[in-house]
């Protein structure tokens, strides 16, 4: 399973052909998280055309599963947040939520933000943006 991070979803919504093609070629399940969905709706709401962009987000999210955290992801979130704080390299909660859901599901996170997410124990990162 591949879990699309916000930056990858935005690239698809903006019509970046190589990212769209890469998604189409993926043989397994491609999903995203409720956190990414929330970030996409936030971006739509603050845009110059909020209603139009909300409809685009609605249509995009209808094409893939939107995963919610479960108790395992909640535990992994807490452990990763504590680990990163102890190391002095904290990460935003949104990124940690996405990473925890991916680790709990045994999925790779598809993101251009590999430098940050790769710090989370157990996270596998793929970059379709380059």
N, CA, C and O atoms as a GROMACS GRO file, in nm:
protein
  520
    1UNK      N    1   0.085  -0.119   0.000
    1UNK     CA    2   0.000   0.000   0.000
    1UNK      C    3   0.089   0.124   0.000
    1UNK      O    4   0.194   0.128   0.064
    2UNK      N    5   0.044   0.225  -0.073
    2UNK     CA    6   0.110   0.356  -0.076
    2UNK      C    7   0.012   0.459  -0.019
    2UNK      O    8  -0.106   0.458  -0.053
    3UNK      N    9   0.062   0.546   0.067
    3UNK     CA   10  -0.020   0.652   0.125
    3UNK      C   11   0.033   0.785   0.074
    3UNK      O   12   0.148   0.821   0.098
    4UNK      N   13  -0.052   0.857   0.004
    4UNK     CA   14  -0.013   0.986  -0.054
    4UNK      C   15  -0.014   1.095   0.053
    4UNK      O   16  -0.113   1.114   0.123
    5UNK      N   17   0.098   1.165   0.064
    5UNK     CA   18   0.108   1.281   0.152
    5UNK      C   19   0.049   1.401   0.078
    5UNK      O   20   0.020   1.395  -0.041
    6UNK      N   21   0.032   1.509   0.151
    6UNK     CA   22  -0.036   1.627   0.098
    6UNK      C   23   0.032   1.681  -0.028
    6UNK      O   24  -0.036   1.714  -0.125
    7UNK      N   25   0.165   1.690  -0.027
    7UNK     CA   26   0.234   1.748  -0.143
    7UNK      C   27   0.212   1.666  -0.269
    7UNK      O   28   0.202   1.722  -0.378
    8UNK      N   29   0.203   1.536  -0.255
    8UNK     CA   30   0.178   1.449  -0.371
    8UNK      C   31   0.035   1.466  -0.420
    8UNK      O   32   0.010   1.470  -0.540
    9UNK      N   33  -0.059   1.476  -0.327
    9UNK     CA   34  -0.199   1.499  -0.365
    9UNK      C   35  -0.214   1.632  -0.438
    9UNK      O   36  -0.286   1.642  -0.538
   10UNK      N   37  -0.147   1.735  -0.388
   10UNK     CA   38  -0.152   1.867  -0.452
   10UNK      C   39  -0.096   1.859  -0.594
   10UNK      O   40  -0.150   1.920  -0.686
   11UNK      N   41   0.012   1.784  -0.611
   11UNK     CA   42   0.070   1.768  -0.746
   11UNK      C   43  -0.031   1.703  -0.840
   11UNK      O   44  -0.041   1.742  -0.957
   12UNK      N   45  -0.104   1.605  -0.792
   12UNK     CA   46  -0.207   1.541  -0.874
   12UNK      C   47  -0.318   1.640  -0.905
   12UNK      O   48  -0.361   1.652  -1.020
   13UNK      N   49  -0.364   1.712  -0.804
   13UNK     CA   50  -0.471   1.810  -0.824
   13UNK      C   51  -0.429   1.921  -0.922
   13UNK      O   52  -0.514   1.977  -0.992
   14UNK      N   53  -0.301   1.953  -0.925
   14UNK     CA   54  -0.251   2.056  -1.017
   14UNK      C   55  -0.218   2.001  -1.155
   14UNK      O   56  -0.170   2.074  -1.242
   15UNK      N   57  -0.242   1.872  -1.174
   15UNK     CA   58  -0.226   1.813  -1.307
   15UNK      C   59  -0.084   1.775  -1.345
   15UNK      O   60  -0.055   1.766  -1.464
   16UNK      N   61   0.004   1.754  -1.249
   16UNK     CA   62   0.142   1.715  -1.283
   16UNK      C   63   0.141   1.573  -1.339
   16UNK      O   64   0.123   1.475  -1.268
   17UNK      N   65   0.161   1.568  -1.471
   17UNK     CA   66   0.145   1.444  -1.546
   17UNK      C   67   0.228   1.327  -1.497
   17UNK      O   68   0.176   1.216  -1.488
   18UNK      N   69   0.355   1.350  -1.464
   18UNK     CA   70   0.438   1.236  -1.424
   18UNK      C   71   0.392   1.177  -1.290
   18UNK      O   72   0.409   1.057  -1.268
   19UNK      N   73   0.334   1.258  -1.202
   19UNK     CA   74   0.282   1.207  -1.075
   19UNK      C   75   0.151   1.130  -1.100
   19UNK      O   76   0.128   1.024  -1.042
   20UNK      N   77   0.067   1.185  -1.186
   20UNK     CA   78  -0.058   1.117  -1.222
   20UNK      C   79  -0.027   0.983  -1.287
   20UNK      O   80  -0.090   0.882  -1.256
   21UNK      N   81   0.071   0.982  -1.378
   21UNK     CA   82   0.110   0.857  -1.445
   21UNK      C   83   0.165   0.756  -1.345
   21UNK      O   84   0.135   0.637  -1.354
   22UNK      N   85   0.245   0.802  -1.251
   22UNK     CA   86   0.304   0.712  -1.150
   22UNK      C   87   0.193   0.650  -1.064
   22UNK      O   88   0.198   0.531  -1.033
   23UNK      N   89   0.095   0.730  -1.027
   23UNK     CA   90  -0.018   0.676  -0.950
   23UNK      C   91  -0.091   0.570  -1.032
   23UNK      O   92  -0.127   0.465  -0.979
   24UNK      N   93  -0.114   0.597  -1.158
   24UNK     CA   94  -0.187   0.503  -1.243
   24UNK      C   95  -0.111   0.372  -1.260
   24UNK      O   96  -0.173   0.267  -1.277
   25UNK      N   97   0.021   0.376  -1.255
   25UNK     CA   98   0.103   0.256  -1.272
   25UNK      C   99   0.116   0.174  -1.144
   25UNK      O  100   0.160   0.059  -1.150
   26UNK      N  101   0.079   0.230  -1.031
   26UNK     CA  102   0.096   0.161  -0.903
   26UNK      C  103   0.008   0.036  -0.899
   26UNK      O  104  -0.114   0.047  -0.912
   27UNK      N  105   0.067  -0.082  -0.882
   27UNK     CA  106  -0.013  -0.205  -0.884
   27UNK      C  107  -0.094  -0.229  -0.757
   27UNK      O  108  -0.195  -0.300  -0.760
   28UNK      N  109  -0.052  -0.173  -0.646
   28UNK     CA  110  -0.121  -0.195  -0.520
   28UNK      C  111  -0.218  -0.083  -0.487
   28UNK      O  112  -0.247   0.004  -0.569
   29UNK      N  113  -0.268  -0.087  -0.366
   29UNK     CA  114  -0.362   0.013  -0.318
   29UNK      C  115  -0.292   0.145  -0.298
   29UNK      O  116  -0.183   0.151  -0.239
   30UNK      N  117  -0.353   0.252  -0.345
   30UNK     CA  118  -0.307   0.388  -0.320
   30UNK      C  119  -0.414   0.456  -0.237
   30UNK      O  120  -0.531   0.460  -0.276
   31UNK      N  121  -0.374   0.509  -0.122
   31UNK     CA  122  -0.468   0.572  -0.029
   31UNK      C  123  -0.412   0.704   0.018
   31UNK      O  124  -0.303   0.745  -0.024
   32UNK      N  125  -0.484   0.771   0.104
   32UNK     CA  126  -0.434   0.888   0.174
   32UNK      C  127  -0.490   0.881   0.316
   32UNK      O  128  -0.558   0.785   0.351
   33UNK      N  129  -0.461   0.981   0.396
   33UNK     CA  130  -0.508   0.981   0.535
   33UNK      C  131  -0.608   1.094   0.556
   33UNK      O  132  -0.615   1.188   0.477
   34UNK      N  133  -0.685   1.082   0.663
   34UNK     CA  134  -0.779   1.190   0.699
   34UNK      C  135  -0.703   1.319   0.726
   34UNK      O  136  -0.756   1.427   0.702
   35UNK      N  137  -0.578   1.310   0.775
   35UNK     CA  138  -0.499   1.431   0.801
   35UNK      C  139  -0.468   1.502   0.670
   35UNK      O  140  -0.478   1.625   0.661
   36UNK      N  141  -0.429   1.427   0.570
   36UNK     CA  142  -0.404   1.486   0.438
   36UNK      C  143  -0.532   1.543   0.381
   36UNK      O  144  -0.530   1.652   0.324
   37UNK      N  145  -0.643   1.473   0.395
   37UNK     CA  146  -0.772   1.525   0.348
   37UNK      C  147  -0.801   1.659   0.415
   37UNK      O  148  -0.844   1.754   0.349
   38UNK      N  149  -0.778   1.667   0.545
   38UNK     CA  150  -0.801   1.793   0.618
   38UNK      C  151  -0.711   1.904   0.566
   38UNK      O  152  -0.756   2.018   0.551
   39UNK      N  153  -0.585   1.872   0.538
   39UNK     CA  154  -0.493   1.972   0.485
   39UNK      C  155  -0.536   2.018   0.345
   39UNK      O  156  -0.523   2.136   0.312
   40UNK      N  157  -0.586   1.926   0.263
   40UNK     CA  158  -0.634   1.963   0.130
   40UNK      C  159  -0.756   2.056   0.140
   40UNK      O  160  -0.765   2.154   0.066
   41UNK      N  161  -0.848   2.025   0.231
   41UNK     CA  162  -0.965   2.112   0.249
   41UNK      C  163  -0.925   2.248   0.305
   41UNK      O  164  -0.986   2.349   0.270
   42UNK      N  165  -0.824   2.252   0.389
   42UNK     CA  166  -0.773   2.380   0.439
   42UNK      C  167  -0.718   2.463   0.324
   42UNK      O  168  -0.747   2.582   0.313
   43UNK      N  169  -0.638   2.400   0.239
   43UNK     CA  170  -0.583   2.471   0.124
   43UNK      C  171  -0.692   2.523   0.032
   43UNK      O  172  -0.682   2.634  -0.019
   44UNK      N  173  -0.796   2.443   0.011
   44UNK     CA  174  -0.908   2.487  -0.073
   44UNK      C  175  -0.979   2.605  -0.009
   44UNK      O  176  -1.013   2.702  -0.078
   45UNK      N  177  -1.002   2.598   0.122
   45UNK     CA  178  -1.076   2.704   0.192
   45UNK      C  179  -1.004   2.838   0.190
   45UNK      O  180  -1.068   2.943   0.189
   46UNK      N  181  -0.872   2.835   0.191
   46UNK     CA  182  -0.798   2.961   0.193
   46UNK      C  183  -0.759   3.010   0.054
   46UNK      O  184  -0.694   3.113   0.040
   47UNK      N  185  -0.799   2.936  -0.049
   47UNK     CA  186  -0.763   2.972  -0.186
   47UNK      C  187  -0.851   3.086  -0.238
   47UNK      O  188  -0.947   3.128  -0.173
   48UNK      N  189  -0.816   3.134  -0.355
   48UNK     CA  190  -0.894   3.240  -0.418
   48UNK      C  191  -1.029   3.190  -0.470
   48UNK      O  192  -1.121   3.269  -0.493
   49UNK      N  193  -1.041   3.058  -0.489
   49UNK     CA  194  -1.166   2.998  -0.539
   49UNK      C  195  -1.204   2.881  -0.448
   49UNK      O  196  -1.196   2.766  -0.489
   50UNK      N  197  -1.245   2.910  -0.324
   50UNK     CA  198  -1.266   2.803  -0.227
   50UNK      C  199  -1.370   2.699  -0.268
   50UNK      O  200  -1.348   2.580  -0.248
   51UNK      N  201  -1.483   2.740  -0.323
   51UNK     CA  202  -1.587   2.644  -0.359
   51UNK      C  203  -1.541   2.552  -0.472
   51UNK      O  204  -1.558   2.431  -0.465
   52UNK      N  205  -1.482   2.611  -0.574
   52UNK     CA  206  -1.430   2.533  -0.687
   52UNK      C  207  -1.325   2.432  -0.638
   52UNK      O  208  -1.329   2.315  -0.674
   53UNK      N  209  -1.232   2.478  -0.556
   53UNK     CA  210  -1.125   2.391  -0.510
   53UNK      C  211  -1.175   2.284  -0.413
   53UNK      O  212  -1.121   2.174  -0.409
   54UNK      N  213  -1.278   2.316  -0.333
   54UNK     CA  214  -1.338   2.215  -0.246
   54UNK      C  215  -1.399   2.104  -0.330
   54UNK      O  216  -1.387   1.986  -0.296
   55UNK      N  217  -1.464   2.141  -0.439
   55UNK     CA  218  -1.522   2.039  -0.527
   55UNK      C  219  -1.413   1.953  -0.591
   55UNK      O  220  -1.432   1.832  -0.608
   56UNK      N  221  -1.300   2.013  -0.625
   56UNK     CA  222  -1.187   1.935  -0.678
   56UNK      C  223  -1.136   1.837  -0.574
   56UNK      O  224  -1.108   1.721  -0.606
   57UNK      N  225  -1.123   1.883  -0.450
   57UNK     CA  226  -1.077   1.795  -0.342
   57UNK      C  227  -1.178   1.683  -0.320
   57UNK      O  228  -1.139   1.567  -0.307
   58UNK      N  229  -1.307   1.717  -0.317
   58UNK     CA  230  -1.411   1.614  -0.303
   58UNK      C  231  -1.396   1.506  -0.410
   58UNK      O  232  -1.396   1.386  -0.380
   59UNK      N  233  -1.383   1.549  -0.534
   59UNK     CA  234  -1.373   1.455  -0.646
   59UNK      C  235  -1.246   1.370  -0.636
   59UNK      O  236  -1.250   1.249  -0.660
   60UNK      N  237  -1.136   1.432  -0.599
   60UNK     CA  238  -1.009   1.359  -0.585
   60UNK      C  239  -1.020   1.255  -0.473
   60UNK      O  240  -0.983   1.139  -0.493
   61UNK      N  241  -1.071   1.295  -0.358
   61UNK     CA  242  -1.078   1.203  -0.244
   61UNK      C  243  -1.175   1.087  -0.269
   61UNK      O  244  -1.164   0.982  -0.205
   62UNK      N  245  -1.268   1.106  -0.360
   62UNK     CA  246  -1.360   0.997  -0.395
   62UNK      C  247  -1.290   0.887  -0.474
   62UNK      O  248  -1.346   0.779  -0.492
   63UNK      N  249  -1.167   0.912  -0.520
   63UNK     CA  250  -1.095   0.814  -0.602
   63UNK      C  251  -1.002   0.722  -0.523
   63UNK      O  252  -0.938   0.635  -0.581
   64UNK      N  253  -0.995   0.741  -0.391
   64UNK     CA  254  -0.904   0.658  -0.313
   64UNK      C  255  -0.951   0.646  -0.169
   64UNK      O  256  -1.026   0.732  -0.121
   65UNK      N  257  -0.908   0.540  -0.099
   65UNK     CA  258  -0.944   0.528   0.041
   65UNK      C  259  -0.880   0.640   0.124
   65UNK      O  260  -0.767   0.681   0.098
   66UNK      N  261  -0.955   0.687   0.223
   66UNK     CA  262  -0.903   0.786   0.318
   66UNK      C  263  -0.895   0.714   0.452
   66UNK      O  264  -0.997   0.680   0.512
   67UNK      N  265  -0.773   0.692   0.498
   67UNK     CA  266  -0.749   0.611   0.617
   67UNK      C  267  -0.753   0.695   0.745
   67UNK      O  268  -0.704   0.808   0.749
   68UNK      N  269  -0.812   0.637   0.847
   68UNK     CA  270  -0.818   0.701   0.978
   68UNK      C  271  -0.718   0.632   1.071
   68UNK      O  272  -0.678   0.518   1.046
   69UNK      N  273  -0.677   0.701   1.177
   69UNK     CA  274  -0.587   0.634   1.272
   69UNK      C  275  -0.662   0.529   1.353
   69UNK      O  276  -0.782   0.540   1.376
   70UNK      N  277  -0.589   0.428   1.394
   70UNK     CA  278  -0.643   0.326   1.481
   70UNK      C  279  -0.559   0.325   1.609
   70UNK      O  280  -0.465   0.403   1.620
   71UNK      N  281  -0.589   0.238   1.705
   71UNK     CA  282  -0.510   0.239   1.829
   71UNK      C  283  -0.360   0.216   1.807
   71UNK      O  284  -0.278   0.274   1.878
   72UNK      N  285  -0.324   0.133   1.710
   72UNK     CA  286  -0.182   0.112   1.682
   72UNK      C  287  -0.117   0.241   1.632
   72UNK      O  288  -0.008   0.276   1.676
   73UNK      N  289  -0.184   0.310   1.541
   73UNK     CA  290  -0.130   0.438   1.492
   73UNK      C  291  -0.120   0.540   1.604
   73UNK      O  292  -0.024   0.618   1.609
   74UNK      N  293  -0.217   0.541   1.694
   74UNK     CA  294  -0.212   0.635   1.807
   74UNK      C  295  -0.090   0.606   1.895
   74UNK      O  296  -0.021   0.699   1.938
   75UNK      N  297  -0.065   0.479   1.921
   75UNK     CA  298   0.054   0.443   2.002
   75UNK      C  299   0.181   0.482   1.930
   75UNK      O  300   0.271   0.540   1.990
   76UNK      N  301   0.190   0.452   1.800
   76UNK     CA  302   0.309   0.486   1.723
   76UNK      C  303   0.331   0.637   1.717
   76UNK      O  304   0.445   0.683   1.723
   77UNK      N  305   0.223   0.713   1.706
   77UNK     CA  306   0.232   0.859   1.708
   77UNK      C  307   0.299   0.904   1.837
   77UNK      O  308   0.395   0.981   1.835
   78UNK      N  309   0.246   0.857   1.951
   78UNK     CA  310   0.300   0.898   2.080
   78UNK      C  311   0.446   0.860   2.096
   78UNK      O  312   0.527   0.940   2.144
   79UNK      N  313   0.480   0.738   2.058
   79UNK     CA  314   0.618   0.692   2.070
   79UNK      C  315   0.712   0.772   1.980
   79UNK      O  316   0.821   0.810   2.022
   80UNK      N  317   0.670   0.797   1.857
   80UNK     CA  318   0.755   0.872   1.763
   80UNK      C  319   0.772   1.017   1.808
   80UNK      O  320   0.881   1.072   1.800
   81UNK      N  321   0.664   1.078   1.857
   81UNK     CA  322   0.673   1.217   1.903
   81UNK      C  323   0.770   1.227   2.020
   81UNK      O  324   0.852   1.319   2.024
   82UNK      N  325   0.761   1.135   2.116
   82UNK     CA  326   0.852   1.136   2.230
   82UNK      C  327   0.996   1.112   2.185
   82UNK      O  328   1.088   1.179   2.232
   83UNK      N  329   1.016   1.016   2.094
   83UNK     CA  330   1.150   0.985   2.043
   83UNK      C  331   1.213   1.107   1.975
   83UNK      O  332   1.328   1.141   2.002
   84UNK      N  333   1.137   1.172   1.889
   84UNK     CA  334   1.191   1.288   1.817
   84UNK      C  335   1.215   1.407   1.910
   84UNK      O  336   1.312   1.480   1.892
   85UNK      N  337   1.130   1.426   2.008
   85UNK     CA  338   1.153   1.535   2.104
   85UNK      C  339   1.278   1.510   2.186
   85UNK      O  340   1.356   1.602   2.211
   86UNK      N  341   1.298   1.385   2.228
   86UNK     CA  342   1.420   1.352   2.304
   86UNK      C  343   1.545   1.378   2.222
   86UNK      O  344   1.647   1.419   2.277
   87UNK      N  345   1.537   1.356   2.093
   87UNK     CA  346   1.652   1.381   2.004
   87UNK      C  347   1.668   1.528   1.969
   87UNK      O  348   1.768   1.567   1.909
   88UNK      N  349   1.569   1.610   2.005
   88UNK     CA  350   1.574   1.752   1.970
   88UNK      C  351   1.538   1.779   1.825
   88UNK      O  352   1.577   1.882   1.770
   89UNK      N  353   1.465   1.687   1.764
   89UNK     CA  354   1.425   1.701   1.623
   89UNK      C  355   1.275   1.680   1.609
   89UNK      O  356   1.232   1.590   1.536
   90UNK      N  357   1.194   1.762   1.676
   90UNK     CA  358   1.049   1.741   1.670
   90UNK      C  359   0.996   1.757   1.528
   90UNK      O  360   1.058   1.820   1.442
   91UNK      N  361   0.880   1.699   1.507
   91UNK     CA  362   0.813   1.704   1.377
   91UNK      C  363   0.670   1.750   1.401
   91UNK      O  364   0.612   1.721   1.506
   92UNK      N  365   0.613   1.820   1.307
   92UNK     CA  366   0.476   1.868   1.320
   92UNK      C  367   0.381   1.749   1.340
   92UNK      O  368   0.400   1.643   1.281
   93UNK      N  369   0.280   1.770   1.424
   93UNK     CA  370   0.184   1.663   1.453
   93UNK      C  371   0.120   1.608   1.326
   93UNK      O  372   0.099   1.487   1.316
   94UNK      N  373   0.088   1.693   1.230
   94UNK     CA  374   0.024   1.644   1.107
   94UNK      C  375   0.114   1.542   1.037
   94UNK      O  376   0.066   1.437   0.994
   95UNK      N  377   0.242   1.571   1.027
   95UNK     CA  378   0.336   1.477   0.964
   95UNK      C  379   0.347   1.348   1.045
   95UNK      O  380   0.354   1.239   0.988
   96UNK      N  381   0.348   1.361   1.177
   96UNK     CA  382   0.356   1.243   1.263
   96UNK      C  383   0.231   1.156   1.251
   96UNK      O  384   0.241   1.033   1.253
   97UNK      N  385   0.116   1.218   1.240
   97UNK     CA  386  -0.008   1.141   1.224
   97UNK      C  387  -0.004   1.061   1.094
   97UNK      O  388  -0.036   0.942   1.093
   98UNK      N  389   0.036   1.124   0.986
   98UNK     CA  390   0.046   1.057   0.856
   98UNK      C  391   0.146   0.942   0.865
   98UNK      O  392   0.118   0.831   0.818
   99UNK      N  393   0.262   0.968   0.924
   99UNK     CA  394   0.365   0.866   0.937
   99UNK      C  395   0.317   0.749   1.023
   99UNK      O  396   0.341   0.633   0.989
  100UNK      N  397   0.250   0.779   1.134
  100UNK     CA  398   0.203   0.673   1.224
  100UNK      C  399   0.099   0.584   1.156
  100UNK      O  400   0.101   0.462   1.173
  101UNK      N  401   0.009   0.645   1.080
  101UNK     CA  402  -0.090   0.565   1.007
  101UNK      C  403  -0.020   0.474   0.906
  101UNK      O  404  -0.056   0.358   0.891
  102UNK      N  405   0.081   0.528   0.838
  102UNK     CA  406   0.154   0.447   0.739
  102UNK      C  407   0.226   0.330   0.806
  102UNK      O  408   0.217   0.217   0.759
  103UNK      N  409   0.297   0.356   0.914
  103UNK     CA  410   0.370   0.249   0.982
  103UNK      C  411   0.271   0.144   1.034
  103UNK      O  412   0.296   0.024   1.021
  104UNK      N  413   0.161   0.189   1.093
  104UNK     CA  414   0.062   0.095   1.146
  104UNK      C  415   0.005   0.006   1.036
  104UNK      O  416  -0.030  -0.109   1.063
  105UNK      N  417  -0.005   0.057   0.915
  105UNK     CA  418  -0.062  -0.020   0.802
  105UNK      C  419   0.044  -0.092   0.720
  105UNK      O  420   0.011  -0.164   0.626
  106UNK      N  421   0.173  -0.072   0.754
  106UNK     CA  422   0.279  -0.132   0.675
  106UNK      C  423   0.289  -0.072   0.536
  106UNK      O  424   0.324  -0.141   0.440
  107UNK      N  425   0.258   0.056   0.526
  107UNK     CA  426   0.255   0.125   0.397
  107UNK      C  427   0.371   0.222   0.383
  107UNK      O  428   0.430   0.265   0.482
  108UNK      N  429   0.404   0.256   0.259
  108UNK     CA  430   0.502   0.360   0.231
  108UNK      C  431   0.429   0.493   0.218
  108UNK      O  432   0.316   0.499   0.170
  109UNK      N  433   0.495   0.600   0.263
  109UNK     CA  434   0.442   0.735   0.245
  109UNK      C  435   0.503   0.793   0.118
  109UNK      O  436   0.624   0.795   0.101
  110UNK      N  437   0.417   0.839   0.028
  110UNK     CA  438   0.462   0.899  -0.097
  110UNK      C  439   0.464   1.050  -0.076
  110UNK      O  440   0.360   1.114  -0.066
  111UNK      N  441   0.585   1.106  -0.071
  111UNK     CA  442   0.602   1.246  -0.036
  111UNK      C  443   0.732   1.300  -0.091
  111UNK      O  444   0.828   1.226  -0.113
  112UNK      N  445   0.735   1.429  -0.112
  112UNK     CA  446   0.860   1.497  -0.143
  112UNK      C  447   0.929   1.542  -0.016
  112UNK      O  448   1.040   1.595  -0.020
  113UNK      N  449   0.864   1.521   0.097
  113UNK     CA  450   0.913   1.564   0.228
  113UNK      C  451   0.987   1.449   0.297
  113UNK      O  452   0.972   1.428   0.417
  114UNK      N  453   1.067   1.375   0.219
  114UNK     CA  454   1.132   1.256   0.274
  114UNK      C  455   1.230   1.287   0.386
  114UNK      O  456   1.247   1.206   0.477
  115UNK      N  457   1.294   1.404   0.381
  115UNK     CA  458   1.393   1.440   0.484
  115UNK      C  459   1.330   1.442   0.622
  115UNK      O  460   1.392   1.397   0.719
  116UNK      N  461   1.208   1.494   0.633
  116UNK     CA  462   1.141   1.500   0.763
  116UNK      C  463   1.081   1.364   0.802
  116UNK      O  464   1.106   1.315   0.912
  117UNK      N  465   1.004   1.306   0.713
  117UNK     CA  466   0.932   1.184   0.748
  117UNK      C  467   1.024   1.065   0.770
  117UNK      O  468   0.990   0.976   0.848
  118UNK      N  469   1.138   1.062   0.704
  118UNK     CA  470   1.231   0.950   0.720
  118UNK      C  471   1.289   0.945   0.862
  118UNK      O  472   1.346   0.843   0.901
  119UNK      N  473   1.277   1.052   0.938
  119UNK     CA  474   1.325   1.052   1.077
  119UNK      C  475   1.235   0.971   1.169
  119UNK      O  476   1.276   0.935   1.279
  120UNK      N  477   1.113   0.942   1.126
  120UNK     CA  478   1.018   0.867   1.209
  120UNK      C  479   1.053   0.718   1.199
  120UNK      O  480   1.059   0.663   1.089
  121UNK      N  481   1.076   0.654   1.313
  121UNK     CA  482   1.112   0.512   1.310
  121UNK      C  483   1.008   0.427   1.236
  121UNK      O  484   0.888   0.436   1.261
  122UNK      N  485   1.059   0.345   1.146
  122UNK     CA  486   0.972   0.253   1.074
  122UNK      C  487   0.910   0.306   0.946
  122UNK      O  488   0.846   0.230   0.874
  123UNK      N  489   0.926   0.433   0.918
  123UNK     CA  490   0.863   0.491   0.799
  123UNK      C  491   0.944   0.458   0.673
  123UNK      O  492   1.066   0.471   0.670
  124UNK      N  493   0.872   0.415   0.571
  124UNK     CA  494   0.929   0.394   0.438
  124UNK      C  495   0.876   0.508   0.351
  124UNK      O  496   0.755   0.535   0.349
  125UNK      N  497   0.965   0.576   0.280
  125UNK     CA  498   0.928   0.693   0.202
  125UNK      C  499   0.959   0.669   0.055
  125UNK      O  500   1.064   0.616   0.020
  126UNK      N  501   0.866   0.710  -0.032
  126UNK     CA  502   0.887   0.714  -0.176
  126UNK      C  503   0.860   0.854  -0.224
  126UNK      O  504   0.772   0.923  -0.172
  127UNK      N  505   0.935   0.898  -0.324
  127UNK     CA  506   0.915   1.032  -0.380
  127UNK      C  507   0.876   1.019  -0.527
  127UNK      O  508   0.957   0.978  -0.610
  128UNK      N  509   0.752   1.055  -0.558
  128UNK     CA  510   0.704   1.054  -0.696
  128UNK      C  511   0.713   1.193  -0.758
  128UNK      O  512   0.682   1.210  -0.876
  129UNK      N  513   0.755   1.292  -0.682
  129UNK     CA  514   0.755   1.429  -0.731
  129UNK      C  515   0.876   1.464  -0.816
  129UNK      O  516   0.870   1.555  -0.898
  130UNK      N  517   0.984   1.395  -0.799
  130UNK     CA  518   1.108   1.427  -0.874
  130UNK      C  519   1.114   1.356  -1.006
  130UNK      O  520   1.210   1.372  -1.080
   0.00000   0.00000   0.00000
